[in-house]
Amino acid sequence: MKSNPLKTGVISENAAGIGTVTRQMVRARAAELAIIDGHLSHDATRTHFAQAKRELTGVPDVDPKEALLDAAPESERWDPVPGSTGHKMPVATGEDEDEEGRSDNERLVEGGIAEAGLEQSFQAARAAAKKDL
């Protein structure tokens, strides 16, 4: 079951809603990622920009092989047990849970913890850079 894409991505920063993700926001996050990686903020690479965009928009990393498989019609996908009729899967407990059974609140808490860790890394990298000057 695919999750609702509107429920993913960054929704707030420092307890303030971020609204629509802009290019400026992606550039700023890429600069932060460059600093965390030990580069100057203006030396952000394409990888930093791609990661920043994924973080802010909530688009998951997609394996090219998996994307190709998902794009193929169901009738053309590989059948692990030819002739098997399969079995019915149990109904999900609710729309508010993901495949791992985590609720929206659990995912938001985990996202906040991850954001706090990234912010601490950024602040530490910034302090170390100032110290070196």
PLY file of the C-alpha trace (Angstrom):
ply
format ascii 1.0
element vertex 133
property float x
property float y
property float z
element edge 132
property int vertex1
property int vertex2
end_header
0.00 0.00 0.00
1.47 3.33 -1.01
1.44 6.10 1.55
-0.09 9.48 0.95
2.67 11.74 -0.49
1.12 14.75 1.20
2.00 13.26 4.59
5.73 13.09 3.86
8.45 15.72 3.72
9.38 18.50 6.07
6.35 20.35 7.42
8.03 22.60 9.97
11.38 24.03 10.90
12.09 25.24 14.42
8.37 24.85 15.22
7.32 27.12 12.30
5.53 25.76 9.24
7.67 25.96 6.11
4.91 26.06 3.49
5.83 25.40 -0.13
9.43 24.31 -0.71
11.26 26.93 -2.79
14.56 26.85 -4.68
16.01 29.20 -2.08
15.13 26.72 0.67
16.76 23.89 -1.29
19.90 26.03 -1.84
20.08 26.91 1.87
19.73 23.25 2.92
22.34 22.18 0.33
24.74 24.77 1.78
24.12 23.32 5.27
24.79 19.81 3.98
28.02 21.02 2.34
29.16 22.54 5.65
28.33 19.32 7.49
30.44 17.43 4.93
33.37 19.79 5.61
33.03 21.95 2.48
32.41 25.66 2.21
28.75 26.60 1.91
29.18 27.82 -1.67
30.86 24.52 -2.64
27.63 22.50 -2.46
27.60 19.67 -5.01
24.78 18.20 -7.07
24.58 15.45 -4.47
23.99 18.02 -1.73
21.26 19.66 -3.81
19.60 16.30 -4.55
19.68 15.30 -0.89
18.33 18.70 0.17
15.45 18.42 -2.29
14.65 14.87 -1.11
14.69 15.97 2.55
12.47 19.00 2.02
9.95 17.43 -0.33
9.84 13.98 1.27
10.53 12.19 -2.00
12.10 8.84 -1.12
15.27 7.50 -2.69
14.12 5.32 -5.57
16.21 2.45 -6.88
16.16 2.61 -10.72
15.45 -1.13 -10.97
12.57 -0.81 -8.53
11.17 2.20 -10.41
11.30 0.19 -13.65
9.50 -2.72 -11.98
6.82 -0.41 -10.59
6.31 1.11 -14.04
5.70 -2.30 -15.66
2.10 -3.54 -15.89
1.13 -6.11 -13.28
0.74 -8.80 -15.96
4.37 -8.38 -17.08
6.02 -8.49 -13.65
7.99 -11.50 -12.56
5.87 -14.27 -11.07
7.81 -15.92 -8.21
5.52 -18.97 -8.13
4.01 -19.64 -11.58
0.43 -20.81 -11.34
0.05 -19.70 -7.72
-3.23 -17.95 -6.98
-1.74 -16.18 -3.97
-3.68 -15.25 -0.86
-5.60 -12.27 0.43
-3.65 -9.83 2.56
-5.15 -8.59 5.81
-6.69 -5.13 5.69
-4.49 -2.36 7.08
-5.54 -1.16 10.51
-5.85 2.46 9.49
-4.92 5.18 7.07
-2.81 6.85 9.76
-0.33 3.96 9.89
2.47 3.14 7.49
3.72 -0.30 6.43
5.68 -0.64 9.68
2.63 0.15 11.83
3.88 3.59 12.89
1.32 6.33 13.38
1.58 9.87 12.03
2.62 11.07 15.48
5.46 8.53 15.71
6.74 9.55 12.29
6.57 13.25 13.23
8.51 12.62 16.44
11.15 10.62 14.56
11.38 13.40 11.97
11.81 16.00 14.71
14.54 13.99 16.36
16.32 13.58 13.03
16.00 17.31 12.32
17.42 18.14 15.74
20.38 15.84 15.10
21.05 17.48 11.75
20.79 20.93 13.31
23.31 19.93 16.00
25.68 18.61 13.31
25.34 21.85 11.36
25.95 24.00 14.44
28.98 21.89 15.42
30.44 22.15 11.91
29.83 25.91 11.90
31.47 26.31 15.34
34.47 24.22 14.24
34.84 26.34 11.10
34.78 29.55 13.15
37.30 28.06 15.58
39.69 27.20 12.72
39.62 30.78 11.43
0 1
1 2
2 3
3 4
4 5
5 6
6 7
7 8
8 9
9 10
10 11
11 12
12 13
13 14
14 15
15 16
16 17
17 18
18 19
19 20
20 21
21 22
22 23
23 24
24 25
25 26
26 27
27 28
28 29
29 30
30 31
31 32
32 33
33 34
34 35
35 36
36 37
37 38
38 39
39 40
40 41
41 42
42 43
43 44
44 45
45 46
46 47
47 48
48 49
49 50
50 51
51 52
52 53
53 54
54 55
55 56
56 57
57 58
58 59
59 60
60 61
61 62
62 63
63 64
64 65
65 66
66 67
67 68
68 69
69 70
70 71
71 72
72 73
73 74
74 75
75 76
76 77
77 78
78 79
79 80
80 81
81 82
82 83
83 84
84 85
85 86
86 87
87 88
88 89
89 90
90 91
91 92
92 93
93 94
94 95
95 96
96 97
97 98
98 99
99 100
100 101
101 102
102 103
103 104
104 105
105 106
106 107
107 108
108 109
109 110
110 111
111 112
112 113
113 114
114 115
115 116
116 117
117 118
118 119
119 120
120 121
121 122
122 123
123 124
124 125
125 126
126 127
127 128
128 129
129 130
130 131
131 132
